[in-house]
Amino acid sequence: MTSSRNAVEEAPVEDRILDAAARYLQLAPGRPAPIAEIARQAGVSRPTVYRRFADGDAVVRALWEREIGRLIAETPRTADTREALVAQVVALAERISTHETLAPTFRTEQALIARYIVDRLGSGQRALLDVLKRAITTVQKGGTIRPGKPRELAAMTLLIAQSAIQSRTMIAEHLPERAWRRELTRALDGYLRP
């Protein structure tokens, strides 16, 4: 039988570091993730962390990218229709906005989120754009998505969903959970409808 410590040691070093960062962000919301603490929780040295990541922000960005990649992979496409694509985007937006690690960072890592989301496209966003572009291209062939350049439609779809994700907690008093899903669905469906 493998002990939990051995299981941790068997995980790839980068995953151990990102898992430690996720635990830290969940346990100490609002506080920057110090490399020394991440290294301690990952069971590695600080130089090991610094060989892979420039600083704590880089660790959090890599964590975001990993978790978004996982959520994309876990959100299957069910059909090649606008309705199915909208449902997929809304489901993914909901999973991101309620994710145990990602959701709190909207409130606690605002400077990092601003750099990652507002100032530049991160690789997680690029992955979402690529998935959306491919899906829109496919669904357009069936005639349920309006004509337009798939890359541009994907970019605006991402912006709509991203805004809803970022603002979900702030607007919850006026737009409770079910209404949030319903209105995001309407916004995306109306935007993509022919």
C-alpha positions in Angstrom: 0.0 0.0 0.0 1.3 3.4 -1.0 1.2 6.1 1.7 -0.1 9.5 0.9 3.4 10.9 1.2 4.7 8.5 -1.4 1.8 9.3 -3.7 2.7 13.0 -3.4 6.4 12.2 -4.1 5.4 10.2 -7.2 3.4 13.1 -8.8 5.4 15.2 -11.3 7.2 18.1 -9.6 5.3 20.8 -11.5 2.0 19.2 -10.5 3.1 19.0 -6.9 4.0 22.7 -7.0 0.7 23.7 -8.6 -1.3 21.5 -6.2 0.5 23.2 -3.3 -0.3 26.6 -4.7 -4.0 25.6 -5.1 -4.1 24.5 -1.4 -2.4 27.7 -0.3 -4.9 29.9 -2.3 -7.8 28.0 -0.8 -6.5 28.2 2.8 -5.1 31.7 2.7 -7.3 33.7 0.3 -6.3 37.3 -0.3 -2.6 36.6 0.6 0.1 36.3 -2.1 1.4 32.8 -2.5 5.0 32.9 -1.2 7.4 30.6 -3.0 8.8 29.3 0.3 5.4 28.1 1.5 4.5 26.6 -1.9 7.9 24.8 -1.9 7.3 23.5 1.7 3.8 22.2 0.9 5.0 20.6 -2.4 7.9 18.9 -0.6 10.5 20.6 -2.8 13.2 23.2 -2.4 12.7 26.9 -3.3 15.3 26.6 -6.1 13.2 23.7 -7.5 10.2 26.0 -7.7 12.3 28.9 -9.2 13.8 26.6 -11.9 10.2 26.2 -13.2 8.5 29.5 -12.3 9.9 33.1 -12.1 7.8 34.1 -9.1 4.5 33.5 -7.2 2.5 35.1 -10.0 3.9 32.7 -12.5 2.9 29.8 -10.3 -0.7 31.1 -10.1 -0.9 31.8 -13.8 0.3 28.2 -14.5 -2.3 26.9 -12.0 -5.0 28.9 -13.8 -3.9 27.5 -17.2 -3.8 23.9 -15.9 -7.2 24.1 -14.2 -8.9 25.8 -17.2 -7.4 23.2 -19.5 -8.8 20.5 -17.2 -12.2 22.1 -17.2 -12.2 22.4 -21.0 -11.4 18.7 -21.3 -14.1 17.8 -18.8 -16.8 19.8 -20.7 -17.8 17.6 -23.6 -19.5 18.8 -26.7 -22.9 17.1 -27.1 -24.0 18.2 -30.6 -23.1 20.6 -33.4 -25.8 23.1 -32.9 -25.8 26.7 -31.6 -28.0 25.6 -28.6 -25.5 22.9 -27.7 -22.5 25.2 -28.0 -24.2 27.9 -25.9 -25.0 25.3 -23.2 -21.4 24.1 -23.3 -20.0 27.6 -22.9 -22.5 28.4 -20.1 -21.6 25.1 -18.3 -17.9 25.9 -18.6 -18.4 29.5 -17.4 -20.3 28.2 -14.4 -17.6 25.6 -13.6 -14.9 28.3 -13.8 -16.9 30.8 -11.7 -17.5 28.2 -9.0 -14.2 26.4 -9.1 -12.7 25.9 -5.7 -9.4 27.4 -6.7 -10.2 29.7 -9.6 -13.3 31.5 -8.3 -11.7 32.9 -5.1 -8.8 34.4 -7.1 -11.2 36.8 -8.8 -11.5 38.5 -5.4 -8.1 37.8 -3.9 -5.7 38.1 -6.8 -7.1 41.2 -8.5 -3.8 42.6 -9.6 -2.8 39.3 -11.1 -6.2 38.7 -12.7 -6.0 42.2 -14.2 -2.6 41.4 -15.8 -3.8 37.9 -16.9 -7.2 38.8 -18.2 -7.2 42.6 -18.9 -3.6 43.3 -20.0 -2.8 40.3 -22.2 -4.3 37.0 -23.4 -3.1 34.1 -21.3 -2.6 30.6 -22.6 -5.8 29.5 -20.9 -7.7 32.2 -22.8 -6.0 31.2 -26.0 -7.0 27.6 -25.5 -10.6 28.7 -24.9 -10.5 30.8 -28.1 -9.2 27.9 -30.1 -11.9 25.6 -28.8 -14.6 28.2 -29.5 -13.2 29.0 -33.0 -13.2 25.3 -34.0 -16.7 24.7 -32.5 -18.1 27.9 -34.2 -16.6 26.8 -37.5 -18.3 23.4 -37.3 -21.7 24.7 -36.1 -21.8 27.5 -38.8 -21.8 24.8 -41.4 -25.2 23.6 -40.0 -26.6 27.1 -40.3 -27.5 27.7 -36.6 -24.7 30.3 -36.0 -24.8 33.6 -38.0 -22.2 34.2 -40.7 -19.0 35.9 -39.6 -15.4 35.2 -39.0 -15.2 32.3 -36.5 -12.2 33.9 -34.8 -14.0 37.1 -34.2 -17.2 35.4 -33.1 -15.1 33.2 -30.7 -13.4 36.3 -29.3 -16.7 38.1 -28.5 -18.2 34.9 -27.1 -15.1 34.6 -24.8 -15.5 38.3 -23.7 -19.2 37.9 -22.9 -18.6 34.7 -20.9 -15.4 36.1 -19.2 -17.3 39.2 -18.1 -20.1 37.1 -16.6 -17.6 34.9 -14.8 -15.6 37.9 -13.3 -18.8 39.7 -12.2 -20.8 36.8 -11.0 -20.2 37.3 -7.3 -20.5 41.1 -7.5 -23.9 40.9 -9.2 -25.3 37.9 -7.4 -27.7 40.0 -5.3 -29.4 41.2 -8.5 -28.8 38.1 -10.6 -29.0 34.9 -8.6 -27.6 31.6 -9.8 -30.5 30.4 -12.0 -31.0 33.9 -13.4 -27.3 34.2 -14.1 -27.3 31.0 -16.2 -30.5 32.0 -18.0 -29.3 35.5 -18.9 -25.9 34.3 -19.9 -27.5 31.7 -22.2 -29.8 34.4 -23.7 -26.8 36.8 -24.3 -24.7 34.1 -26.0 -27.6 32.7 -28.0 -28.7 36.1 -29.2 -25.2 37.0 -30.2 -24.6 33.9 -32.2 -28.1 33.4 -33.7 -28.4 33.9 -37.5 
